[in-house]
């Protein structure tokens, strides 16, 4: 909550003074936010205030990117009608495939892991833009976590958009010529608190 208040007090576009470290309990709000972030797949039926989404998006565009080229575009969908219509088309498209199991589960509400809003990140394909967009997505998810929101990063809905069944939905996002969707982020108020899955720290090596 302290991190949320801090982020709401200053935008990602400003250069605030570094917060003082709490030496007594050795807590670092940024590190705590990183370690507490989870992929959320159950959301409350509650809209996210636009001012919070705006903060999340601003933090996204302040992500590091190659040569500051900023060859990315962002589209936000909050319309339940859009999400429901896309979901119905998606359900039809996955019939007879392994993905059909997910859409027939009782907990299934929509193709964006049940999130009430979704952020699409598109890029102008080049050598580094996929990395740039990954950095943007991580900035957004960490900002959302600090503001009390849950997120989940997805690729399968984007794959659907590039298929004939998803063409009208891709068109409605109005990405600029030469740009294509890469990833999307479901966002909303979490209705679950998943435990952290094990992380393999053996992949880390110091080179002497």
N, C-alpha and C positions, 0 to 999 in steps of 0.2 A: 504493500500500500504506500509505503514511503517513496518507493521508486515511481509509482504512479503520480503522486503529488508533485514530485520533482520534475517529471516529464511534462506535466500539464502546466507547470509554472514557467517553463522555458521551452521554446520550440527547438526541433532538431537543427534548424537553420541558424541558431545563435551560437555564440561561443561563451558559455557560462564558465565561471570559475570552477575548478575541480572540487567536488564535495569532499569534506574532511573525512578521513578514515576513522572509523570507530575502533580505536585500538583495544578498548576493553573487551569487546566480543569478537574482534577480528572479522567483522562483516564488511563485505563490499557489495553494494547494491547491484552493480552491473554483473558481477560474477554470480550472485544469488539468482538473478533473473535468467542468466544463461543456463544454470544448472537446474532450475525449476521448470523450464519450458518443456512441454509435452505436446505430442500430436493428439489433438482432441477430435473425437468422432461422435460425440453426443453433445447437443447444444440446447439451451433453453429457448423457448419460443418468445424471444425478446429481441427487439431491434437494437442495433448498436447506434448510439448517438453519432450524428455526422461529424461533430467536432473531434470525437475520438478517432474515427476512421481517417479524418484529415491529418491528424497527428501521425498516425501509422504510415500514411502515404508520404508525408513529408520526410519522415525518417528513412523511408525507402529511397527517395531520390537523392538523399545525402550519402548513399553507399559509395564505397570506393569503386571506381571503374576505370578501365584502361584508357589512358590519355584524356580522361574526363570527356570522352566522346558522347557519353550518355545516349547510346543507341538502344534505348528501351522505350516502351510505351506501356501505360497502365490503364486498365479499364475496370471499373467497379460496377458490379451488378447487385442491387438490393431488392429488385422487383421479384416478389414471390411468383407472380404470373410467369415471368421469364424463366425463373428457375424450375417451376413446375412443368412448363411446356418442354423445356430442354430435357428434363428428367424423363418425361414420358417418351420422348423420341429416343433417348438413350436406352430405356428399358426395352423398347422394341428392337433396337439394334444389337442387343447382347443376347437375345433369345437363342438358345442352343449352344451358348459358349460358357466357359467357366465363370464368367462375370455374372451370369444370370442368378447364381446362388446368392450373391450379395443383395440384388434388387428384390429378392423374394423374402428376405429376412423380415420379421415383424418390426424390428427397430428402424428399418429403412424409411427415410422420409424424402431424401433427394440425392442426386448423384454427386453432390459436393460434400459428402460425408455428413449430411444433415445440417450443414451450416446455413444460417439465414442470409448470409451475404458472401460474395466471392470476389476476389481480386485477381484479375488476369494480368499476367506480365508477358508482353511480347517483345521481340527483339528484331533488329536488322542483322540477319546471320552474317557473322564474320568470325575471325579467329578467337576473339576473347569475349564476345557478347554473352555466351551462355554462362560463363563464369561471372560476368558483371551482373546478370539477372539473378544468379544464385545468391550473390552478396546482397542485392536489393531485397530479395525475399527474406533472407535471414534478418536483415535490419527490421523489416516489417514485423516479423514474427516475434522478435525480442521486444520491440516497442509495444506490440499488442499484449504480450505477457506482463510487461510492467504496468500496463493500464487496466489489468484485471480481465483481459480478454483471452479466449482460447483460439488457436489456429491449427490448421493442418495444411501441409503443402502437398499438392497432387499433380500428377502428370496424365493420368488416364482420362479425365474430362477434356484435356487439351487434345489428346489423340482422337477423341470422339468428334471434336470440332473440325478436324481435318478430314473426316470421312463425309461421304455424301449426305448421310443422315443428319450431320451437324452443320452443314453448309450455311443454312439460314441464320443459325445462331452465331457462327463466326462472322458472317457478314454484318450482323447487327452490332458487333463490337467495334466496327469501323476503325480497324488498325490502318495506319498509313500504308501506302504502296511500298512494297519491299519489306514490310514487317510481317512477322508471323508469331502466333502465340507459342510460348515455351513452357510455362508453368502457371499454376493458379493456386490461390490460397483461400481456403474456407475460413471465415472469421465470425465470431459471435461470443456469447457468454457461455462458458463451458458448463455442461451438465454432468460432468464426470471428472475424476481426478486420477488419471492413470499413474501407476507407479513407473519409475524409471526402469528401462530395460538395461541389462548389463552392457557395459562398454569395455572394449578390449584395449587396455592401455599398453599391451605388449607391442603395439604397432609403433610406439614412440621410441626412438633411439637417439641418443646423443653421440655425435661424432667427435672423437677426441683428436 
